[in-house]
Amino acid sequence: MLMVGKILRFDEVRGYGFIVPREGGEDVFMHANDLVDDKYLYQAGREVEFYLEMGDKGPKASEIRLVDRSAGRRAPVAAVPDRVPMEDLDDEGLDVLTTAEFQAELTEALIEADGTLTTSQLKRVRSRVTELARHHGWLEG
């Protein structure tokens, strides 16, 4: 039976996740082998259509397609502007944050960008980016 639902979560590394059917009912297991589009496009909150099957352990999705393929395309990377010497910048144009403020904003941005990141992944990325920001003098203290 063809159904529509939203991805509750999908772990791209492990290759599985769950879909919440629009009609309600039990969450449906999804596996990377059943994805029609590129794996990285399947993110929490994306709407998908799929065929419902009953597996040994419960409902399972097959032939999983994104309903709106354009919403998940990765944006092209913007060109990096030439560096402006620090002495040419006025203090009013800069928003220098404390480490705690920076990490809080970064965490929110990462979760918004990809809700499937695990806590350990968030911590590793946040630590590395904070280290980079400190190295460049982008943080107070």
MDAnalysis code that builds the backbone (N, CA, C; Angstrom):
import MDAnalysis as mda
import numpy as np

u = mda.Universe.empty(423, n_residues=141, atom_resindex=np.repeat(np.arange(141), 3), trajectory=True)
u.add_TopologyAttr("name", ["N", "CA", "C"] * 141)
u.add_TopologyAttr("resid", np.arange(1, 142))
u.add_TopologyAttr("resname", ["MET", "LEU", "MET", "VAL", "GLY", "LYS", "ILE", "LEU", "ARG", "PHE", "ASP", "GLU", "VAL", "ARG", "GLY", "TYR", "GLY", "PHE", "ILE", "VAL", "PRO", "ARG", "GLU", "GLY", "GLY", "GLU", "ASP", "VAL", "PHE", "MET", "HIS", "ALA", "ASN", "ASP", "LEU", "VAL", "ASP", "ASP", "LYS", "TYR", "LEU", "TYR", "GLN", "ALA", "GLY", "ARG", "GLU", "VAL", "GLU", "PHE", "TYR", "LEU", "GLU", "MET", "GLY", "ASP", "LYS", "GLY", "PRO", "LYS", "ALA", "SER", "GLU", "ILE", "ARG", "LEU", "VAL", "ASP", "ARG", "SER", "ALA", "GLY", "ARG", "ARG", "ALA", "PRO", "VAL", "ALA", "ALA", "VAL", "PRO", "ASP", "ARG", "VAL", "PRO", "MET", "GLU", "ASP", "LEU", "ASP", "ASP", "GLU", "GLY", "LEU", "ASP", "VAL", "LEU", "THR", "THR", "ALA", "GLU", "PHE", "GLN", "ALA", "GLU", "LEU", "THR", "GLU", "ALA", "LEU", "ILE", "GLU", "ALA", "ASP", "GLY", "THR", "LEU", "THR", "THR", "SER", "GLN", "LEU", "LYS", "ARG", "VAL", "ARG", "SER", "ARG", "VAL", "THR", "GLU", "LEU", "ALA", "ARG", "HIS", "HIS", "GLY", "TRP", "LEU", "GLU", "GLY"])
u.atoms.positions = np.array([
    [0.840, -1.160, 0.000],
    [0.000, 0.000, 0.000],
    [0.899, 1.241, 0.000],
    [0.646, 2.201, -0.927],
    [1.411, 3.436, -1.005],
    [0.969, 4.376, 0.103],
    [1.945, 4.909, 0.858],
    [1.645, 5.794, 1.983],
    [2.549, 7.015, 1.937],
    [2.187, 8.017, 2.741],
    [2.981, 9.236, 2.878],
    [3.250, 9.441, 4.363],
    [4.424, 9.959, 4.684],
    [4.761, 10.240, 6.074],
    [5.962, 11.156, 6.154],
    [6.381, 11.449, 7.380],
    [7.557, 12.292, 7.607],
    [8.627, 11.473, 8.306],
    [9.860, 11.737, 7.938],
    [10.978, 11.040, 8.567],
    [11.105, 11.536, 10.003],
    [11.024, 10.609, 10.925],
    [11.204, 10.927, 12.339],
    [12.694, 11.102, 12.621],
    [13.471, 10.150, 12.163],
    [14.928, 10.226, 12.259],
    [15.514, 9.241, 11.254],
    [16.719, 9.565, 10.783],
    [17.432, 8.677, 9.871],
    [18.917, 8.846, 10.126],
    [19.585, 7.761, 10.452],
    [21.021, 7.762, 10.708],
    [21.722, 7.343, 9.416],
    [22.314, 8.320, 8.754],
    [22.957, 8.068, 7.466],
    [24.112, 7.074, 7.591],
    [24.814, 7.089, 8.707],
    [25.953, 6.191, 8.911],
    [25.476, 4.754, 9.116],
    [24.511, 4.578, 9.999],
    [24.003, 3.225, 10.265],
    [23.066, 2.736, 9.166],
    [22.461, 3.685, 8.438],
    [21.636, 3.315, 7.297],
    [20.199, 2.951, 7.613],
    [19.677, 3.419, 8.734],
    [18.273, 3.141, 9.020],
    [17.644, 4.267, 9.824],
    [16.319, 4.235, 9.892],
    [15.581, 5.242, 10.646],
    [14.112, 4.871, 10.706],
    [13.272, 5.863, 10.996],
    [11.842, 5.618, 11.138],
    [11.027, 6.739, 10.506],
    [9.861, 6.370, 10.000],
    [8.920, 7.293, 9.373],
    [7.644, 7.301, 10.197],
    [7.067, 8.496, 10.390],
    [5.765, 8.627, 11.048],
    [4.729, 8.747, 9.932],
    [3.842, 7.758, 9.780],
    [2.838, 7.821, 8.712],
    [1.864, 8.979, 8.923],
    [1.479, 9.639, 7.839],
    [0.523, 10.743, 7.906],
    [-0.805, 10.262, 8.500],
    [-1.184, 9.033, 8.194],
    [-2.451, 8.470, 8.660],
    [-2.414, 8.073, 10.131],
    [-1.243, 8.196, 10.751],
    [-1.089, 7.789, 12.143],
    [-0.711, 6.323, 12.238],
    [-0.657, 5.827, 13.441],
    [-0.295, 4.431, 13.657],
    [1.164, 4.282, 14.042],
    [1.616, 3.053, 14.005],
    [2.969, 2.702, 14.430],
    [4.025, 3.289, 13.489],
    [5.164, 3.732, 14.064],
    [6.268, 4.220, 13.239],
    [6.731, 3.099, 12.315],
    [7.199, 3.484, 11.123],
    [7.588, 2.524, 10.095],
    [9.109, 2.534, 9.948],
    [9.706, 1.355, 10.009],
    [11.150, 1.198, 9.855],
    [11.549, 1.519, 8.416],
    [12.663, 2.240, 8.254],
    [13.201, 2.508, 6.917],
    [14.675, 2.119, 6.883],
    [15.109, 1.567, 5.752],
    [16.499, 1.146, 5.592],
    [17.082, 1.797, 4.345],
    [18.369, 2.100, 4.381],
    [19.051, 2.771, 3.273],
    [18.919, 2.013, 1.955],
    [18.825, 0.695, 1.997],
    [18.686, -0.093, 0.768],
    [17.370, 0.176, 0.050],
    [16.393, 0.770, 0.750],
    [15.081, 1.035, 0.162],
    [14.912, 2.484, -0.293],
    [15.972, 3.285, -0.226],
    [15.897, 4.692, -0.614],
    [16.066, 4.837, -2.121],
    [15.213, 5.659, -2.728],
    [15.282, 5.889, -4.165],
    [16.283, 6.998, -4.487],
    [16.362, 8.019, -3.628],
    [17.253, 9.159, -3.847],
    [18.535, 8.999, -3.025],
    [19.438, 9.959, -3.173],
    [20.693, 9.934, -2.418],
    [20.421, 9.944, -0.919],
    [21.172, 9.140, -0.213],
    [20.984, 8.934, 1.225],
    [21.036, 10.229, 2.028],
    [21.928, 11.155, 1.678],
    [22.081, 12.381, 2.469],
    [20.839, 13.271, 2.426],
    [19.963, 13.066, 1.453],
    [18.753, 13.885, 1.334],
    [17.678, 13.500, 2.346],
    [17.784, 12.324, 2.928],
    [16.759, 11.835, 3.857],
    [17.081, 12.323, 5.265],
    [16.434, 13.416, 5.640],
    [16.684, 14.043, 6.938],
    [15.386, 14.145, 7.717],
    [15.506, 14.234, 9.035],
    [14.336, 14.346, 9.912],
    [13.443, 15.491, 9.447],
    [12.139, 15.219, 9.391],
    [11.165, 16.229, 9.000],
    [10.814, 16.226, 7.525],
    [11.604, 15.553, 6.694],
    [11.315, 15.506, 5.254],
    [10.134, 14.585, 4.997],
    [9.283, 14.987, 4.059],
    [8.113, 14.179, 3.711],
    [8.506, 13.161, 2.645],
    [8.044, 11.927, 2.830],
    [8.360, 10.843, 1.904],
    [7.101, 10.050, 1.567],
    [7.154, 9.372, 0.424],
    [6.116, 8.397, 0.111],
    [6.805, 7.042, 0.019],
    [6.085, 6.009, 0.383],
    [6.696, 4.690, 0.474],
    [5.618, 3.612, 0.400],
    [6.058, 2.416, 0.110],
    [5.159, 1.268, 0.148],
    [5.313, 0.600, 1.505],
    [4.194, 0.338, 2.136],
    [4.191, -0.276, 3.458],
    [4.181, -1.792, 3.321],
    [5.106, -2.431, 4.009],
    [5.179, -3.893, 4.057],
    [5.220, -4.309, 5.518],
    [4.827, -5.517, 5.792],
    [4.946, -6.038, 7.157],
    [6.169, -6.946, 7.209],
    [7.168, -6.505, 7.965],
    [8.379, -7.297, 8.135],
    [8.253, -8.195, 9.352],
    [9.284, -8.957, 9.648],
    [9.288, -9.854, 10.805],
    [9.146, -9.088, 12.115],
    [9.652, -7.856, 12.143],
    [9.646, -7.076, 13.384],
    [8.639, -5.930, 13.368],
    [7.771, -5.887, 12.368],
    [6.765, -4.828, 12.307],
    [6.744, -4.155, 10.947],
    [6.086, -2.976, 10.864],
    [5.955, -2.293, 9.578],
    [7.303, -1.817, 9.040],
    [7.472, -1.976, 7.719],
    [8.725, -1.632, 7.051],
    [8.394, -0.899, 5.759],
    [9.166, 0.146, 5.450],
    [8.965, 0.920, 4.227],
    [9.858, 0.388, 3.111],
    [9.339, 0.434, 1.884],
    [10.155, 0.099, 0.719],
    [9.917, 1.153, -0.359],
    [10.829, 1.241, -1.316],
    [10.757, 2.227, -2.404],
    [10.456, 3.624, -1.857],
    [11.286, 4.091, -0.954],
    [11.072, 5.361, -0.251],
    [11.544, 6.522, -1.123],
    [10.596, 7.420, -1.446],
    [10.865, 8.580, -2.297],
    [10.599, 9.865, -1.540],
    [11.397, 10.880, -1.806],
    [11.141, 12.207, -1.249],
    [9.978, 12.836, -2.005],
    [9.061, 13.456, -1.268],
    [7.922, 14.104, -1.912],
    [8.385, 15.375, -2.612],
    [9.228, 16.175, -1.961],
    [9.753, 17.414, -2.540],
    [11.261, 17.289, -2.619],
    [11.761, 16.871, -3.764],
    [13.200, 16.631, -3.903],
    [14.026, 17.903, -3.833],
    [13.466, 19.041, -4.239],
    [14.250, 20.278, -4.281],
    [14.588, 20.806, -2.897],
    [13.771, 20.519, -1.883],
    [13.981, 21.071, -0.538],
    [15.256, 20.561, 0.113],
    [15.748, 19.413, -0.289],
    [16.903, 18.848, 0.389],
    [18.216, 19.026, -0.332],
    [18.200, 19.663, -1.490],
    [19.459, 19.845, -2.215],
    [20.405, 20.708, -1.404],
    [21.637, 20.326, -1.383],
    [22.617, 21.117, -0.652],
    [22.875, 22.407, -1.414],
    [22.902, 23.486, -0.683],
    [23.129, 24.791, -1.296],
    [24.555, 24.866, -1.822],
    [24.741, 25.563, -2.942],
    [26.102, 25.714, -3.442],
    [26.931, 26.514, -2.447],
    [28.199, 26.197, -2.385],
    [29.085, 26.881, -1.449],
    [29.398, 28.265, -1.997],
    [29.206, 29.276, -1.168],
    [29.479, 30.651, -1.586],
    [30.978, 30.874, -1.667],
    [31.361, 31.758, -2.545],
    [32.775, 32.096, -2.665],
    [33.235, 32.767, -1.375],
    [34.426, 32.433, -0.949],
    [34.975, 33.026, 0.270],
    [35.556, 34.387, -0.091],
    [35.084, 35.449, 0.575],
    [35.608, 36.779, 0.252],
    [37.070, 36.902, 0.680],
    [37.769, 37.820, 0.034],
    [39.147, 38.087, 0.443],
    [39.151, 38.578, 1.878],
    [40.203, 38.261, 2.592],
    [40.308, 38.702, 3.984],
    [40.488, 40.213, 4.039],
    [39.836, 40.798, 5.026],
    [39.982, 42.228, 5.283],
    [40.921, 42.358, 6.469],
    [41.960, 43.163, 6.356],
    [42.867, 43.326, 7.496],
    [42.106, 43.819, 8.723],
    [42.431, 43.291, 9.897],
    [41.735, 43.637, 11.138],
    [41.734, 45.138, 11.395],
    [42.822, 45.825, 11.038],
    [42.867, 47.266, 11.308],
    [41.873, 48.045, 10.447],
    [41.394, 47.450, 9.338],
    [40.414, 48.115, 8.475],
    [38.981, 47.935, 8.962],
    [38.777, 47.113, 9.972],
    [37.432, 46.877, 10.493],
    [37.173, 47.789, 11.678],
    [35.953, 48.330, 11.748],
    [35.609, 49.099, 12.945],
    [34.916, 48.169, 13.928],
    [35.018, 48.471, 15.205],
    [34.463, 47.609, 16.248],
    [32.952, 47.479, 16.168],
    [32.271, 48.480, 15.593],
    [30.811, 48.428, 15.520],
    [30.333, 47.348, 14.558],
    [31.147, 46.970, 13.582],
    [30.749, 45.969, 12.605],
    [31.007, 44.542, 13.049],
    [31.622, 44.373, 14.212],
    [31.975, 43.042, 14.689],
    [31.073, 42.616, 15.831],
    [30.743, 41.356, 15.859],
    [29.959, 40.786, 16.947],
    [30.811, 39.691, 17.579],
    [31.682, 40.069, 18.490],
    [32.571, 39.114, 19.145],
    [31.820, 38.477, 20.307],
    [31.800, 37.157, 20.325],
    [31.055, 36.410, 21.336],
    [31.987, 35.778, 22.352],
    [31.437, 35.478, 23.525],
    [32.177, 34.660, 24.482],
    [32.142, 33.232, 23.958],
    [33.004, 32.395, 24.480],
    [33.020, 30.995, 24.054],
    [31.670, 30.341, 24.305],
    [31.067, 30.584, 25.460],
    [29.769, 29.979, 25.792],
    [28.679, 30.444, 24.829],
    [28.660, 31.749, 24.514],
    [27.658, 32.273, 23.577],
    [27.847, 31.659, 22.192],
    [29.105, 31.588, 21.754],
    [29.411, 31.020, 20.449],
    [28.978, 29.556, 20.373],
    [29.314, 28.779, 21.405],
    [28.965, 27.363, 21.399],
    [27.455, 27.159, 21.421],
    [26.729, 27.994, 22.153],
    [25.268, 27.882, 22.193],
    [24.674, 28.164, 20.815],
    [25.138, 29.236, 20.164],
    [24.635, 29.568, 18.828],
    [25.014, 28.499, 17.815],
    [26.240, 28.013, 17.900],
    [26.708, 26.984, 16.980],
    [25.894, 25.707, 17.143],
    [25.631, 25.306, 18.373],
    [24.842, 24.098, 18.630],
    [23.461, 24.220, 18.006],
    [22.794, 25.355, 18.206],
    [21.467, 25.570, 17.621],
    [21.521, 25.518, 16.101],
    [22.543, 26.134, 15.514],
    [22.676, 26.139, 14.058],
    [22.899, 24.729, 13.512],
    [23.719, 23.934, 14.199],
    [23.976, 22.561, 13.754],
    [22.720, 21.703, 13.843],
    [21.967, 21.848, 14.923],
    [20.733, 21.076, 15.083],
    [19.726, 21.474, 14.011],
    [19.642, 22.773, 13.737],
    [18.721, 23.254, 12.707],
    [19.127, 22.731, 11.330],
    [20.421, 22.688, 11.063],
    [20.921, 22.235, 9.768],
    [20.736, 20.737, 9.570],
    [20.900, 19.962, 10.643],
    [20.791, 18.506, 10.535],
    [20.354, 17.926, 11.871],
    [19.073, 17.690, 11.999],
    [18.503, 17.176, 13.238],
    [18.888, 15.749, 13.566],
    [19.618, 15.094, 12.674],
    [19.993, 13.703, 12.930],
    [21.357, 13.563, 13.601],
    [22.050, 14.685, 13.815],
    [23.359, 14.605, 14.475],
    [23.201, 14.069, 15.894],
    [24.088, 13.180, 16.266],
    [24.061, 12.649, 17.626],
    [24.751, 13.634, 18.564],
    [24.571, 13.438, 19.858],
    [25.210, 14.304, 20.845],
    [26.723, 14.274, 20.697],
    [27.294, 13.095, 20.508],
    [28.755, 13.008, 20.379],
    [29.235, 13.688, 19.099],
    [28.469, 13.586, 18.014],
    [28.839, 14.282, 16.784],
    [28.787, 15.794, 16.993],
    [27.729, 16.274, 17.646],
    [27.604, 17.706, 17.931],
    [28.787, 18.198, 18.755],
    [29.150, 17.447, 19.785],
    [30.258, 17.852, 20.655],
    [31.579, 17.912, 19.894],
    [31.837, 16.918, 19.031],
    [33.087, 16.899, 18.268],
    [33.161, 18.077, 17.301],
    [32.075, 18.319, 16.576],
    [32.063, 19.427, 15.618],
    [32.188, 20.757, 16.356],
    [31.415, 20.916, 17.424],
    [31.441, 22.165, 18.190],
    [32.840, 22.423, 18.759],
    [33.485, 21.389, 19.266],
    [34.824, 21.534, 19.824],
    [35.820, 21.980, 18.758],
    [35.772, 21.348, 17.605],
    [36.718, 21.681, 16.524],
    [36.489, 23.090, 15.995],
    [35.218, 23.476, 15.792],
    [34.920, 24.814, 15.272],
    [35.287, 25.882, 16.305],
    [35.053, 25.600, 17.580],
    [35.438, 26.540, 18.641],
    [36.954, 26.717, 18.663],
    [37.681, 25.623, 18.512],
    [39.147, 25.673, 18.454],
    [39.599, 26.549, 17.278],
    [38.961, 26.386, 16.140],
    [39.266, 27.187, 14.958],
    [38.959, 28.667, 15.209],
    [37.821, 28.956, 15.826],
    [37.430, 30.340, 16.118],
    [38.419, 31.000, 17.082],
    [38.866, 30.249, 18.082],
    [39.861, 30.782, 19.023],
    [41.174, 31.094, 18.304],
    [41.588, 30.162, 17.443],
    [42.835, 30.321, 16.693],
    [42.824, 31.606, 15.857],
    [41.664, 31.952, 15.309],
    [41.543, 33.140, 14.458],
    [41.195, 34.402, 15.239],
    [41.016, 34.266, 16.564],
    [40.704, 35.432, 17.380],
    [39.272, 35.916, 17.247],
    [38.361, 35.008, 16.914],
    [36.960, 35.378, 16.710],
    [36.164, 35.378, 18.010],
    [36.782, 34.930, 19.103],
    [36.081, 34.835, 20.382],
    [36.743, 35.733, 21.413],
    [35.944, 36.215, 22.374],
    [36.494, 37.001, 23.479],
    [37.351, 36.107, 24.358],
    [38.396, 36.702, 24.919],
    [39.187, 35.999, 25.932],
    [40.144, 35.067, 25.413],
])
